[in-house]
Amino acid sequence: MIVHRGYEGFHPVNPVVTVGVFDGVHRGHRALLKAVTSKAAAIGGESVVMTFSVHPRSILEKDQHGLMLLTTLSEKIGLLEHLDIDHLLIADFNAEFAGTAACDFVKNVIKAKIGAKYLVFGYDHRIGREGEGDFNTIRQCSDLGNLVVEQASGVFSGEVAISSSAVRDALLLGNVDIANELLGYEYELSGKVITGRMIGRSFGFPTANIRTDPDKLVPAKGVYAVKAVVNYKEFPGMLSIGTNPTINPHSLKRSIEVHIIGFDEDIYGKKISLRFVKKLRDERKFLNTDALTRQMEKDKLDTLNLFG
C-alpha cells in the first residue's frame, strides 16, 4: 500500500475509490474495502482509500475534547496495510474542506483530482457539507460523466449494523468481548511507560503506568486480562483502569497500569501496547492492601487460565 499525503503527483490507474474516516477499521469497514479491492481487480484498476489527516469532529465541533478515537492515524494506517489496498490518500481536513458541497466534492476531488472510475459508498455513509451527500443524493449529482457510484452492503451483528459508534458504546461499558467481535481483532491501547507511585511493587505486583494518546478511547474502569506487547514480544497481563480506590481513596485521577506476568525489566520511557482480551471485574475498594493482594492473586490466576 502506497501512502499519499495530498493529491500532488497522484495518478492511480482506473481508480476505484471509497471515502471515509474508517475509525477502528472494523468488520463493516473491511467488507467495504474488500468490495473496493475486488472491483479494482475486476476492471484492471487500482483501489484508492481516501481518509483524513484529522477526525472531522475536531474541526466541526467547537469542543475538541473527548474524541474517543478507536484508532489514531498511525494505527489506522497499520491496519489498512494488511487489506490489499493499492493507495491510501490522506487528505487535509480543514474548515474549507468541511464546507464543500457533496456534489462539488465528487466533481472536483473524486473525479478531477483522483480520476475515479468507480466511487463505492459504505453502508449508510454520507459525505460533503454537513453530511448532505448520501448514496442516493450523489447518484443524482450532475456532471458525473462516466463515474459509476455503487454502495456496499452493511455488515450486521444480530440486527444492528456494525459501526464505529457501536464499538465505542461496547468499550465504554467494558464489554471488550463484544467490541472485539465487532472489530474483528482485539482492541488495543498503546502508550509510553511513565513513572508511577510504585506501590504495587511493595506487595508483589509491580505495574507499568501508561500514558496514552489523549484522543484515544480508554475502556470503562475495571480490571482486564490483556496481551502486553513489549519489544515485539507478547506477555499475559492484568490491566487496571481507574482511580485505585483502595490505595488512593480520595483520588479522582484515572490511571492506566498493567502488571505484566513473567516480566521484570526496566521499560520506563518505552512504548508498549495492550490488547484487550476480557474484562475480569469492576474496580472496587477493598478493606486493606491484604484483601487487595488476595484479589490480585485471583486476577492473575484468572488471566493465566484465559491464556491456557
Salt bridges, closest charged atoms under 4 A:
ASP23 OD2 - ARG168 NH2 2.67
GLU46 OE1 - HIS87 NE2 3.05
GLU61 OE2 - ARG57 NE 3.25
GLU75 OE1 - LYS216 NZ 2.75
GLU132 OE1 - ARG129 NH2 3.54
ASP134 OD2 - ARG126 NH1 3.88
ASP143 OD2 - LYS107 NZ 3.61
GLU150 OE2 - LYS39 NZ 3.58
GLU181 OE2 - ARG27 NH1 2.65
GLU186 OE2 - LYS227 NZ 2.94
GLU188 OE1 - ARG275 NE 3.13
GLU234 OE1 - ARG275 NH1 3.29
ASP282 OD1 - LYS279 NZ 2.60
ASP299 OD2 - ARG281 NH2 2.87
ASP302 OD2 - LYS298 NZ 2.90
